[in-house]
Amino acid sequence: MGAFDTLQIAGSGLGAHQVWLDTIAHNLANVNTVRATSDTAFQAQMPINRPQDGGGVEVTGIALSDAEGIVVNDPDHPLADAQGNVRMPAMDTASQMTQLIMAQRGFQASSQVTKYAQETYTAAIGIGR
């Protein structure tokens, strides 16, 4: 392991957690998106990660949830079909909030590792002077 591998690994963690936070924010912003039953429902996003050789993580794509969603009876909605149904995303707000907390904690941990590594490298450079 090289001298700056810790920074690379923590940096990749920061990037992966940032993508996770962004997808959760997008999901939560669309949790109440209503569509006609003839359309597909909003699809929640989830990043796909894979480990990198030598440590760290890489975001390789974004997975989407089921496009079917949930059919809900709301006859007063302007998009309701003849039976009074609309399509909502098949997404649980509580699950999204739990993921938000996990992503925030992971981002904070990666950030702290980066801070400690920078302090350690700065101290090591100071010893060499």
Backbone bond lengths (Angstrom), bond angles and torsions (degrees), N, CA, C in turn:
res aa  C-N    CA-C-N  psi(-1)  N-CA   C-N-CA  omega(-1)  CA-C   N-CA-C  phi
1 M - - - 1.449 - - 1.518 108.21 -
2 G 1.334 116.42 126.43 1.456 121.70 -179.02 1.513 112.37 -77.04
3 A 1.298 114.00 171.51 1.464 120.46 -176.24 1.527 112.61 -62.73
4 F 1.303 117.77 -33.07 1.463 120.07 -175.70 1.528 113.54 -107.13
5 D 1.324 117.58 12.01 1.462 121.08 178.60 1.525 112.22 -62.49
6 T 1.329 116.25 -34.49 1.464 119.91 179.85 1.525 110.36 -60.61
7 L 1.335 115.94 -42.93 1.462 119.21 178.78 1.525 111.63 -64.84
8 Q 1.323 117.00 -38.72 1.470 120.86 179.67 1.524 110.53 -65.80
9 I 1.317 116.34 -43.70 1.463 120.78 -178.92 1.525 110.48 -66.20
10 A 1.330 116.65 -47.32 1.471 120.18 178.97 1.525 110.76 -64.50
11 G 1.324 117.39 -37.41 1.461 120.76 178.11 1.514 112.23 -64.17
12 S 1.326 116.84 -39.44 1.464 119.16 177.60 1.528 110.26 -66.68
13 G 1.330 116.29 -35.26 1.467 120.39 175.76 1.525 111.60 -64.92
14 L 1.338 116.40 -41.04 1.467 119.97 176.30 1.523 110.86 -59.41
15 G 1.332 116.22 -45.80 1.463 120.20 -179.77 1.514 112.46 -63.01
16 A 1.324 116.95 -44.04 1.463 121.08 -179.34 1.532 110.91 -64.77
17 H 1.322 116.54 -42.15 1.463 119.20 179.37 1.528 111.17 -69.30
18 Q 1.330 117.71 -33.04 1.467 119.82 176.78 1.531 110.78 -64.27
19 V 1.322 116.87 -42.33 1.471 120.38 177.27 1.528 109.44 -62.81
20 W 1.328 116.86 -42.11 1.466 120.59 178.64 1.529 110.38 -61.09
21 L 1.346 117.25 -45.70 1.464 121.07 178.30 1.529 110.94 -60.84
22 D 1.324 117.10 -41.55 1.465 120.88 179.86 1.529 111.86 -63.60
23 T 1.335 117.20 -42.10 1.465 119.70 -179.54 1.525 110.89 -68.44
24 I 1.320 117.34 -37.52 1.471 120.47 178.00 1.525 109.85 -65.07
25 A 1.333 117.10 -42.49 1.463 120.59 178.39 1.535 110.08 -60.19
26 H 1.322 116.04 -42.01 1.472 120.85 178.29 1.530 110.37 -63.41
27 N 1.327 116.36 -42.65 1.465 120.66 179.23 1.526 111.24 -62.88
28 L 1.337 116.23 -47.88 1.463 120.01 -178.12 1.528 111.70 -65.06
29 A 1.325 116.97 -33.84 1.463 120.21 178.08 1.525 111.49 -67.13
30 N 1.318 117.37 -21.72 1.464 121.39 -176.98 1.524 113.77 -113.00
31 V 1.316 117.46 13.69 1.462 120.62 -175.83 1.536 112.11 -61.82
32 N 1.316 117.45 -27.78 1.469 120.79 -179.42 1.527 112.61 -107.65
33 T 1.323 117.13 22.01 1.461 120.65 179.09 1.522 109.49 -70.08
34 V 1.321 114.89 120.63 1.464 121.55 -178.92 1.520 108.07 -104.62
35 R 1.307 115.81 136.45 1.462 121.35 176.36 1.519 109.45 -133.27
36 A 1.309 114.72 161.05 1.463 119.89 176.77 1.530 108.94 -66.22
37 T 1.302 116.73 154.53 1.465 120.36 -179.52 1.525 111.86 -65.37
38 S 1.303 117.85 -19.44 1.469 120.88 177.34 1.532 111.97 -78.71
39 D 1.331 117.44 -13.51 1.470 122.49 178.55 1.519 110.26 -98.61
40 T 1.334 115.29 167.83 1.464 119.80 173.31 1.523 108.95 -84.17
41 A 1.312 116.36 153.24 1.464 121.71 178.69 1.523 110.06 -75.74
42 F 1.337 116.07 159.65 1.459 119.81 172.08 1.520 107.60 -58.14
43 Q 1.327 116.94 137.21 1.460 121.85 -178.77 1.520 109.57 -106.58
44 A 1.329 116.07 118.74 1.461 120.95 177.23 1.525 110.09 -63.61
45 Q 1.323 115.95 148.01 1.460 122.21 -178.12 1.525 110.66 -106.26
46 M 1.322 115.10 149.05 1.465 121.67 175.61 1.521 107.74 -147.01
47 P 1.348 117.97 124.91 1.469 118.86 -179.63 1.525 112.10 -68.01
48 I 1.320 114.83 147.32 1.463 122.16 174.80 1.523 106.81 -107.02
49 N 1.322 116.61 123.28 1.466 122.46 -177.51 1.520 110.17 -115.31
50 R 1.330 115.03 155.35 1.463 119.88 171.69 1.515 107.80 -142.78
51 P 1.334 116.74 148.38 1.465 119.70 179.13 1.525 110.98 -68.86
52 Q 1.328 115.36 147.14 1.462 121.20 176.16 1.521 109.33 -95.77
53 D 1.317 116.38 151.09 1.458 120.05 173.67 1.520 107.95 -63.62
54 G 1.314 116.61 133.23 1.457 120.88 179.91 1.512 114.10 86.66
55 G 1.312 117.83 0.64 1.458 121.22 177.49 1.510 112.22 111.66
56 G 1.283 115.49 159.68 1.445 121.29 -179.60 1.515 111.66 95.59
57 V 1.323 114.47 -175.29 1.449 121.34 -176.90 1.525 108.62 -142.01
58 E 1.318 114.92 153.89 1.461 120.88 -179.36 1.524 108.78 -133.61
59 V 1.329 117.01 133.48 1.458 121.45 174.87 1.519 107.31 -81.55
60 T 1.332 116.46 119.83 1.467 120.58 -176.20 1.524 113.60 -104.36
61 G 1.321 116.90 -9.50 1.457 118.84 179.68 1.515 111.35 173.08
62 I 1.315 114.67 -177.64 1.459 122.26 178.67 1.522 107.89 -126.37
63 A 1.335 116.23 123.68 1.463 121.43 175.88 1.529 108.91 -89.49
64 L 1.311 116.03 147.94 1.462 121.65 179.36 1.521 110.06 -115.02
65 S 1.324 115.52 145.70 1.463 120.26 178.01 1.528 109.99 -76.10
66 D 1.299 115.28 -178.69 1.460 123.21 -177.34 1.531 111.13 -61.93
67 A 1.308 116.76 132.64 1.467 122.05 179.76 1.532 112.69 -79.86
68 E 1.327 116.70 -11.51 1.466 120.22 179.42 1.522 111.49 -67.44
69 G 1.328 116.47 -40.74 1.457 120.17 -178.10 1.509 111.99 65.21
70 I 1.310 114.29 -153.35 1.465 121.30 -178.91 1.523 108.13 -125.63
71 V 1.317 116.87 132.25 1.463 121.30 176.12 1.525 107.50 -88.48
72 V 1.333 114.45 124.42 1.468 121.69 -176.72 1.524 108.70 -121.51
73 N 1.329 116.11 140.56 1.456 120.25 178.17 1.530 108.89 -84.81
74 D 1.332 115.56 115.33 1.467 122.76 178.21 1.528 107.46 -145.67
75 P 1.325 116.58 76.83 1.468 120.19 -172.43 1.523 114.32 -62.31
76 D 1.323 118.66 -21.23 1.462 121.38 -178.77 1.524 113.14 -84.32
77 H 1.334 117.41 -9.38 1.473 120.24 -178.56 1.529 109.38 -73.95
78 P 1.344 117.21 139.76 1.469 119.25 -179.02 1.529 114.56 -63.26
79 L 1.327 118.43 -21.54 1.464 121.52 179.52 1.533 113.30 -92.38
80 A 1.314 116.57 1.58 1.471 120.42 -177.07 1.526 110.74 -63.18
81 D 1.340 114.27 142.58 1.469 119.66 177.44 1.534 109.78 -81.29
82 A 1.313 116.71 -171.42 1.469 121.55 -177.04 1.528 112.47 -61.16
83 Q 1.336 116.80 -29.20 1.474 120.76 178.24 1.534 111.86 -88.00
84 G 1.328 117.87 -1.25 1.472 121.61 179.39 1.509 113.44 84.95
85 N 1.337 118.69 19.22 1.468 122.39 -177.39 1.523 111.99 -101.32
86 V 1.322 115.17 148.49 1.469 123.40 172.86 1.525 108.21 -131.91
87 R 1.330 115.98 164.93 1.465 121.20 -179.37 1.535 109.27 -106.69
88 M 1.342 115.63 130.12 1.466 123.04 178.93 1.533 108.58 -118.81
89 P 1.337 117.55 157.24 1.466 118.93 177.70 1.523 111.54 -67.37
90 A 1.329 116.04 145.26 1.467 121.46 175.55 1.520 107.38 -86.82
91 M 1.326 115.02 74.76 1.459 120.54 -174.07 1.520 108.74 -137.75
92 D 1.315 115.40 136.85 1.450 122.04 179.97 1.529 108.75 -101.14
93 T 1.332 117.14 117.52 1.469 121.27 -178.75 1.528 111.13 -61.19
94 A 1.315 117.81 -39.22 1.468 120.50 -179.69 1.529 111.06 -62.41
95 S 1.322 117.00 -40.69 1.466 121.21 177.47 1.529 110.61 -64.34
96 Q 1.331 116.49 -41.74 1.467 120.05 178.59 1.529 111.02 -63.91
97 M 1.318 117.07 -39.45 1.474 120.33 178.80 1.526 110.86 -67.78
98 T 1.327 117.65 -36.50 1.467 121.21 176.19 1.522 110.12 -64.08
99 Q 1.332 116.31 -43.64 1.465 119.91 177.36 1.530 111.18 -64.17
100 L 1.330 116.45 -35.11 1.458 120.49 178.41 1.525 110.68 -61.65
101 I 1.313 116.81 -43.62 1.464 121.01 178.80 1.528 110.36 -63.91
102 M 1.335 117.11 -43.67 1.469 120.03 179.32 1.531 110.93 -63.66
103 A 1.321 117.05 -41.94 1.462 120.26 179.96 1.523 111.10 -66.05
104 Q 1.332 117.29 -39.66 1.461 120.87 177.39 1.526 111.27 -62.83
105 R 1.318 116.41 -44.27 1.473 120.53 -179.60 1.526 110.56 -65.16
106 G 1.317 117.66 -40.74 1.460 121.20 177.64 1.517 111.58 -64.26
107 F 1.330 116.56 -41.06 1.461 120.79 177.72 1.526 109.99 -63.12
108 Q 1.334 117.02 -44.51 1.466 121.23 178.58 1.516 111.55 -61.91
109 A 1.318 117.71 -41.61 1.468 121.21 179.78 1.524 111.08 -64.58
110 S 1.326 117.09 -45.04 1.465 120.47 178.17 1.522 111.09 -63.37
111 S 1.313 116.18 -38.62 1.462 120.96 177.96 1.525 110.98 -63.58
112 Q 1.322 116.24 -41.81 1.472 120.33 179.96 1.529 110.88 -66.75
113 V 1.316 117.90 -40.18 1.462 121.01 177.26 1.525 109.54 -61.26
114 T 1.330 116.67 -42.94 1.470 120.47 177.96 1.526 110.59 -60.33
115 K 1.307 116.95 -44.59 1.472 121.44 179.61 1.532 110.90 -61.31
116 Y 1.326 117.31 -47.52 1.468 120.84 -179.99 1.525 111.41 -63.88
117 A 1.313 117.48 -40.00 1.466 120.71 179.39 1.524 110.12 -64.38
118 Q 1.316 117.37 -42.76 1.466 120.29 178.54 1.526 111.02 -62.58
119 E 1.326 116.72 -42.38 1.463 120.49 178.46 1.524 111.05 -63.50
120 T 1.319 116.74 -40.81 1.463 121.07 179.46 1.521 110.98 -65.42
121 Y 1.326 117.28 -44.44 1.468 120.85 179.68 1.522 110.62 -65.72
122 T 1.317 117.83 -37.82 1.466 121.49 177.94 1.521 110.28 -64.71
123 A 1.328 116.68 -42.33 1.475 120.66 177.93 1.519 111.21 -64.49
124 A 1.328 116.31 -39.38 1.470 119.81 179.12 1.523 110.88 -65.14
125 I 1.312 117.29 -39.79 1.456 120.73 177.49 1.526 109.98 -64.70
126 G 1.337 116.62 -37.54 1.469 121.24 179.23 1.520 111.34 -65.67
127 I 1.317 118.18 -34.16 1.467 121.55 179.06 1.527 110.39 -67.53
128 G 1.316 116.29 -34.95 1.457 121.08 -178.60 1.506 114.44 -72.96
129 R 1.312 118.06 -10.09 1.476 121.05 -178.75 1.491 111.73 -82.38
